[in-house]
Amino acid sequence: MVKMHKKRMGNRLSRQKLKTYLPYYVMLIPGMIYYLIYKFYPMYGATIAFKDFSMKEGITGSPFADPWYKHFQTFFQSPFCKDLLVNTVVISLMKILLGTFSAILLALLLNECRKMWLKRFAQTVTYMPYFLSWVVVYGITFAFFSEGSGVINKGLQQLGIDTVPFLTSNEYFRGILYGTSIWHNVGYSAIIYLASIASIDPQLYEAAAVDGAGRFRRIWHITLPGIRSTIITLFIINIGNILNAGFDQIFVMYNPQVYQSADIIDTWVYRTGLVGMQFELASAVGLFKSALGFFLVYFTNRLARRWGEGIW
């Protein structure tokens, strides 16, 4: 009798909860449909990576490759594989580190600015480049750094100094990528850190000031520890995209003369897999990137949890 009573009570509570949260479940339906159609269903196309794909036969009719890892082997045995992996990881990692440091520094400077008009002006100026396409950014970069007509090289010529091939030299091109990436994204990233700083209890700053702590000590002992969880969370998310390295930016800005230092996995896949219509190869490399990104996020999160942080 007691068990039956508990069961009836449990069913009643379940129906009551369902009735209470039903509007929220209904609100979830459009989002779930979106993810099912545009996120989960396309995963079926990843099977191309294991097939000798034929556009005539389609995904279902195409035979499986023999061996099944044939297209993965093609990529890893490519003479460009090592350089592609190194370029991708180095460029992406440097963008993450420099971008994170720049965004935190900008957020701290804006937070410490006491003149509101100056703070708003600086925030607007640094945020606006985020809305520019990479085509526009490259146009601005070309106007400044072109060897033949760039403003900087024109100035060097006026001083009797040899021009510098910023956009066509493997020595300088990565620096151009890092600089333009920071300029393009730093304002947007700083907003996230500013929001995190705003959530810190102001009484902590007041207590530190009473104890005689200066501005830099308050930043070091209050602000930075207060946004540590945000820094770690964004770092974990960025690590998951470490093999992307910014295809849009590099594809618009690079040229054959800088392939040695700027050719990444995505640009090689575009030329070899898509332009060359080797869709199986493109799918295999995309699947490899996704799997590696998943494991990087997983292990980075586990490492972060040792310091009491992490996404899950």
Protein Blocks (a to p, Z undefined) as FASTA:
>chain_A
ZZmmmmmmmmmmmmmmmmmmmmmmmmmmmmmmmmmmmmmmmmmmmmmmmcccdfklomml
pccdddfklmmmmmmmpmklmmmmmmmmmmmmmmmmmmmmmmmmmmmmmmmpmblklmmm
mmmmmmmmmmpcfklmmmmmmmmmomklgmklmmmmmnopacddfklcfklmmmmmmmmm
mmmmmmmmmmmmmmmmmmpcfklmmmmmmnopafklmmmmmmmmmmmmmmmmmmmmmmmm
mmnnommlmmmmmcfklmmmmmcfklmmmmmmmmnopaklmmmmmmmmmmmmmmmmmmmm
mmmmmnopajZZ
